[in-house]
Amino acid sequence: MFTVEQREALRERALKLAEEDERVVAGAAVGSLAVDAGDRYSDVDLTFGIAERVRVADVLDDWTRTLVDELDAVRLADLERGPTTYRVFLLPDALQLDLSMTPAAQFRPAGPRFRLLFGKTAGSETEVAKPPVAGDLFISTPTTAGDIFGWGVIYALHSRACIERGRLWQAEHYVGAVRDHALSLACLREGRPAAQARGYDDLSDETLARFEDAHVGAADPAALRTALAASVLALMREGAEARLPHAHVAAERLAELADVGGGA
């Protein structure tokens, strides 16, 4: 697992990229590290405002090439929420980077966990954030192998953090999400419907046998780690069988999560 020093070095490198890129006019820390010291399991979560008449996608793609070339980052998933595009990366030692970019004219806090680092927001810094618009209970994931796999990896990292923080019901939710993303990949492989679990019961007996230990038996750390290990192993196997380009790298970086004896 990554060290706090590795996490801080990644944060500083991302901020250096922003400093060197004239297209970036504002930046902020978001998430737990924006409001306090976070903890051992906090990831790097940064957001940036992009200058007028510059495409956010162009800046994100340029940064992605740099992160891949310099830091061996693996791009896991993208998410669009209004004017903001989020991109999640997996770095060595299972360090996660959440990077988001928004046109400067719309760059403002989306919630209370926001700390401006440079530049300015679109509204007054003292402006009270508007209540968030009601959203979905779950993040929508396209039924494509790459997206399913990427989100499965993200949920695996969330699962580990929740277990170690003692947030056991939240951990149970995320472990189930890892298992379900692996099952969805299996559905694609066997030509079954992947959406809303419609094809799970029609999977082959051989495939379903791989998931026998992936159910959470109890809301306690040991049971959660056992189910998480089985779910991660299934996800990695399905990623490899789908011949996803970074499946083997992700498997190496999540190896500790797939080791039931490797938990704290």
Disulfide bonds with the S-S distance in Angstrom:
none
